[in-house]
């Protein structure tokens, strides 16, 4: 009897991956395709679908009978009933929403000062990306399909107009506490499109090419499932294109500048959390390598040294919330070497993680790390030192795809979420209690981010 294989497609912002797992969550195949995002934050919707379709077809060719998707979030697109895109995808990296916000009526901006509307009416709210669709195509008809990227891809694959709970609750139009449409938001912004049917993260959604689509979830939430970081006491940090820190909470919660989100919806139960992220960690590394600092990824393995602070705000900061900030390197002196700059970068990433943990007000026993940049031992040690928390790194860093595979096993009745979460995995632990010098540097880092916050209109901010 042939083994059952599970195809997992991880739709990242610029790279879409296929990973195939067996029923024991052992990786059997991996490949990826790059789908670029323009400097304006827009992405070709047809090109993305072709990449997803190609990888789904590859999964079928390799024997997979089940398919699951994880997608990047808070990104909108419009398409017609036949599936033809009517706009490009307005990705979460889009900067045009700030100008859209400035054009809003004064009374709408004023409403955005009052909770809970401050989460929805802001220069970088996902809701504004629905308005951006109309700006990109002024002839959009009321009957057109408009929603976030996972809904578009599933519609093209299965013909069903659905959205999963984790993605829908980051649209600004669905209330995470009730899972119902927020009608007043659609009314304020004159959004007349249909809201899709909401589905759970592990359920049969439809079929494509003889494969049953059994899982749909947002990418960071899929990683949280894989790391068992949807229950209290365990958080996760994904270090890839950006650094995303997700912390479970007992219920829906607003904490500091963090984003409240749904981590998982399964069998009627909803798990909540908060998130803070640094948008351009990986991109900053790539820019450093291009400049020869460091020369390659091996040069990330440095000891903590020097007084350099390197804030990689290549696309603003989310925590602390300084969306107009530019990247900055401070503390340069004579005799400076590569190691000091790299160390300054690693410490800044770790300090961002520490700030998210502090704002979450949650006590963690463990912080689990995944994503390509988590291969760096130096980064793991620095995060542990800055947060004074044990950091665990799984041998398999593709946590998003593994989470999608786990949800497929649950959806098909092969296992339960509890069994999969409790299963032993090979993880390496990093424990570093830090020192007085690191605490001093953390205070300097906070002071520098404070300067960035107050630098609007200067060289340090747009």
GINORDA-V526335 format. One record per residue. PSI is psi in radians with two decimals (NA if undefined). NEAR is the number of other ideal C-beta (glycine too) atoms within 8 Angstrom. D_FIRST is the distance of its C-alpha to the first C-alpha in Angstrom with 1 decimal. Layout:
psi=[PSI/PSI]
near=[NEAR/NEAR]
d_first=[D_FIRST/D_FIRST]
This chain:
psi=[2.27/2.61/2.65/2.28/2.55/2.05/2.25/2.11/2.09/1.82/1.64/3.02/-0.71/-0.22/2.31/2.22/2.56/2.18/2.33/2.26/2.68/-3.06/-0.22/0.24/0.56/2.30/2.30/-0.39/2.60/2.39/2.91/2.84/2.52/2.28/1.80/2.70/2.33/2.86/-0.39/-0.04/0.20/2.60/2.49/1.99/-0.65/-0.69/-0.68/-0.77/-0.72/-0.67/-0.78/-0.76/-0.75/-0.78/-0.61/-0.73/-0.66/-0.72/-0.74/-0.77/-0.58/0.06/0.08/2.40/-0.19/2.52/2.44/2.63/2.45/2.45/2.73/2.86/3.01/0.75/2.31/2.79/2.68/2.53/2.86/3.14/-0.36/-0.09/0.00/2.22/2.41/-0.19/2.85/2.96/2.22/1.69/2.95/-0.26/-0.03/2.32/-0.11/-0.32/-0.49/-0.74/-0.64/-0.75/-0.73/-0.44/-0.07/2.64/2.62/-0.65/-0.54/-0.76/-0.67/-0.71/-0.56/-0.10/-0.18/2.17/2.53/0.10/-0.27/-0.40/-0.38/-0.62/1.63/2.90/-0.36/0.42/2.44/-0.51/-0.64/-0.40/-0.37/-0.65/-0.64/-0.56/-0.72/-0.59/-0.61/-0.45/1.63/-0.21/0.24/2.19/2.73/-0.46/-0.05/2.72/2.27/2.09/-2.83/2.96/-0.60/-0.62/-0.73/-0.81/-0.74/-0.65/-0.76/-0.58/-0.70/-0.29/-0.03/2.46/1.60/2.85/2.48/2.84/-0.69/-0.69/-0.77/-0.64/0.00/0.28/-0.32/-0.05/-0.25/2.23/2.09/-0.35/-0.59/-0.25/0.49/2.72/2.42/1.59/-0.62/-0.54/-0.79/-0.61/-0.78/-0.75/0.09/0.81/1.96/0.24/2.85/2.48/2.28/2.89/2.35/2.32/2.82/3.04/-0.35/1.53/2.75/2.18/-0.63/-2.96/2.70/2.11/0.60/-0.05/2.45/2.26/1.95/0.00/2.45/2.23/2.74/2.65/-0.82/-0.59/-0.61/-0.71/-0.64/-0.69/-0.81/-0.63/0.01/0.45/0.80/-0.09/2.78/2.58/-0.32/2.20/3.03/2.58/2.14/2.11/1.71/-2.15/-0.71/3.11/2.01/2.14/2.10/2.21/2.15/2.56/2.80/-0.46/-2.99/2.26/2.53/2.14/1.97/-2.30/0.17/2.75/2.12/2.43/2.84/2.14/-0.54/2.49/2.13/2.22/0.73/-0.21/2.51/2.29/2.30/2.86/-3.11/2.71/2.48/2.57/2.72/1.94/-0.53/0.69/-1.00/-0.68/-0.61/-0.70/-0.79/-0.70/-0.67/-0.73/-0.72/-0.53/-0.02/0.20/1.61/3.12/-0.55/-3.12/-0.43/-0.49/-0.05/-0.29/1.40/2.75/2.64/2.17/2.80/3.08/0.34/2.41/2.14/1.86/1.90/1.03/1.15/-0.26/0.75/3.14/2.48/-0.65/2.01/2.69/1.65/1.30/-0.35/0.13/2.61/2.78/2.61/2.47/2.14/2.76/0.38/2.36/2.96/2.52/0.15/2.49/3.07/-0.74/-0.66/-0.69/-0.77/-0.75/-0.71/-0.64/-0.85/-0.69/-0.66/-0.73/-0.79/-0.65/-0.60/-0.75/-0.76/-0.74/-0.68/-0.80/-0.72/-0.76/-0.47/-0.45/0.38/2.56/2.12/2.43/-0.59/2.49/2.07/2.32/2.47/-3.06/2.70/-0.68/-0.22/-0.09/-0.36/1.98/-0.67/-0.70/-0.73/-0.78/-0.68/-0.68/-0.74/-0.74/-0.73/-0.64/-0.23/0.74/2.49/2.26/2.19/2.38/2.11/2.60/-0.63/1.98/-0.13/1.18/-0.61/-0.87/-0.65/-0.67/-0.68/-0.70/-0.73/-0.76/-0.58/-0.70/-0.67/-0.78/-0.64/0.06/0.20/-0.43/3.05/2.77/-0.68/-0.77/-0.75/-0.65/-0.65/-0.23/2.40/2.41/2.73/1.83/2.50/2.30/2.45/2.17/2.12/2.10/-0.03/-2.97/3.10/-0.60/-0.74/-0.65/-0.69/-0.74/-0.58/-0.71/-0.68/-0.70/-0.77/-0.69/-0.71/-0.72/-0.53/-0.69/-0.70/-0.71/-0.56/0.27/0.34/2.27/-0.09/-3.05/-0.43/-0.08/2.65/NA]
near=[2/4/6/9/14/16/17/18/16/15/14/11/10/8/9/15/13/16/14/15/14/11/9/4/10/6/9/8/8/9/8/8/9/7/12/6/10/7/3/7/12/12/14/9/13/7/9/15/13/8/11/15/10/9/15/16/9/10/15/12/6/11/7/12/8/14/16/17/16/17/12/12/12/9/15/15/16/13/14/8/5/4/8/6/11/9/12/10/14/16/12/10/9/13/8/11/14/10/7/12/12/7/5/9/5/6/6/11/11/8/10/11/7/7/6/5/10/10/10/12/12/9/9/7/12/13/14/12/13/14/11/14/15/9/8/9/9/5/4/11/5/5/4/11/13/12/13/17/13/14/14/16/14/15/14/10/11/10/4/9/9/13/14/15/15/16/16/14/12/13/14/10/12/13/9/13/5/5/12/6/8/11/6/6/12/12/7/9/10/6/11/5/11/5/7/10/7/10/11/9/16/11/8/7/11/11/8/10/7/6/14/10/16/14/13/14/18/14/14/12/18/17/18/16/17/13/13/10/15/11/9/7/8/14/15/15/16/16/14/12/10/11/14/11/14/18/15/16/14/5/5/8/9/8/10/7/8/14/8/13/14/13/14/14/13/11/4/4/6/9/12/14/14/15/13/14/10/12/12/13/15/12/11/12/12/8/9/12/12/6/6/6/9/12/8/6/9/7/10/13/7/11/6/10/7/10/8/13/15/13/15/13/13/10/8/9/14/11/14/8/7/12/10/8/16/11/11/12/11/9/10/6/6/3/4/9/6/9/10/12/15/14/15/14/13/15/16/13/16/14/13/13/15/11/12/14/15/8/13/14/5/10/4/11/7/11/17/16/15/17/11/8/13/14/6/11/7/12/14/13/11/14/17/15/14/14/12/7/11/10/17/12/14/14/8/8/11/12/16/15/14/14/17/18/14/14/16/16/13/14/12/9/4/7/8/6/11/6/8/12/8/6/6/3/7/6/9/7/8/13/7/8/6/8/7/5/7/12/9/8/12/11/8/11/13/10/8/12/13/8/9/16/9/6/11/7/4/6/5/9/12/4]
d_first=[0.0/3.8/6.5/9.2/12.3/15.9/18.7/22.1/25.4/28.4/31.5/34.2/37.8/37.9/34.3/31.1/27.9/24.2/22.0/18.2/16.7/13.4/13.3/15.6/18.0/17.7/19.0/17.0/19.6/23.2/25.9/29.0/31.8/35.4/37.1/40.8/43.0/46.7/49.5/50.4/47.1/45.8/42.5/41.6/39.3/38.1/37.2/35.2/33.3/32.6/31.2/28.9/27.8/27.1/25.0/23.1/22.5/21.3/18.8/17.4/17.5/15.5/12.6/14.1/14.0/16.7/20.1/23.0/26.5/29.3/32.7/36.1/38.6/42.0/41.9/42.8/42.5/43.6/41.9/42.5/40.6/39.0/37.7/40.4/41.7/45.3/45.9/44.4/42.6/45.2/43.3/44.2/46.2/48.5/52.1/53.7/53.2/56.2/58.5/57.0/58.0/61.5/62.0/61.1/64.1/65.9/65.2/61.5/61.8/63.9/61.4/58.9/61.1/60.4/57.2/54.5/55.4/55.8/52.0/51.8/55.1/55.3/55.4/51.7/50.3/47.1/49.2/51.4/48.5/48.5/52.1/51.3/49.2/52.4/54.4/52.0/52.0/55.1/54.1/50.9/51.0/50.5/47.5/45.6/42.6/43.4/41.4/39.5/37.0/33.8/35.0/35.8/32.4/30.5/33.0/32.3/28.6/28.4/32.0/32.5/35.5/34.4/35.1/33.5/35.8/36.0/37.0/39.2/41.2/42.1/43.6/46.8/46.5/44.3/45.6/43.1/44.7/44.5/41.8/44.4/46.1/49.4/51.5/54.6/52.9/52.0/55.6/57.2/55.4/55.6/51.8/51.1/47.5/44.9/42.9/39.1/37.1/36.0/32.4/31.0/28.9/25.6/25.2/23.8/26.4/25.3/23.0/23.3/21.6/18.7/18.2/19.6/22.4/22.0/24.6/28.0/30.5/33.4/32.6/34.8/33.6/29.9/31.1/32.9/29.7/27.9/30.9/31.4/34.7/35.1/36.7/40.1/40.8/38.3/38.9/37.3/38.8/37.1/38.9/38.1/40.2/42.0/42.0/40.8/41.5/40.1/41.4/40.3/43.2/43.6/44.2/45.4/47.9/50.3/51.0/53.4/52.3/48.6/46.4/45.2/41.7/38.7/36.0/33.4/33.3/30.7/31.0/34.7/35.6/37.0/37.3/40.2/41.4/43.8/43.4/45.7/44.9/46.5/45.6/45.9/44.9/42.6/45.0/47.9/46.1/45.6/49.3/50.3/48.4/50.0/53.3/52.6/52.4/50.0/49.1/45.3/42.9/43.6/47.2/46.0/45.9/49.6/51.6/53.2/56.6/59.5/60.7/59.0/57.4/55.1/54.0/51.4/52.4/51.6/51.0/52.9/52.0/50.3/51.1/54.0/54.4/56.3/54.7/57.5/57.3/57.1/55.7/58.2/58.6/61.5/63.1/63.5/66.1/67.4/65.3/62.0/58.9/55.3/54.1/56.4/55.2/51.5/52.2/54.1/51.1/48.7/51.2/51.6/47.9/48.0/51.1/49.5/46.7/49.4/51.3/48.3/47.7/51.4/51.5/48.5/50.5/47.2/46.9/43.7/42.4/40.0/39.6/36.2/36.2/33.8/34.3/35.2/38.7/37.6/36.8/40.6/41.5/45.1/44.1/42.2/45.2/47.6/45.8/45.7/49.4/50.5/48.7/49.0/45.5/42.6/40.2/36.6/34.5/30.7/29.1/27.2/30.0/28.0/28.5/28.7/25.2/23.8/25.7/24.1/20.6/21.8/23.2/20.0/18.2/21.3/21.4/17.9/18.6/16.2/19.4/23.1/25.6/27.4/24.5/23.6/27.3/28.0/25.1/26.8/26.9/28.6/31.9/35.2/38.3/41.6/44.8/48.2/51.1/53.1/56.9/60.2/60.0/56.8/58.3/61.3/59.1/57.3/60.7/61.6/58.3/59.1/62.6/61.4/59.0/62.1/64.0/61.3/61.4/65.1/65.1/64.5/66.4/66.7/65.1/62.4/61.3/61.3]
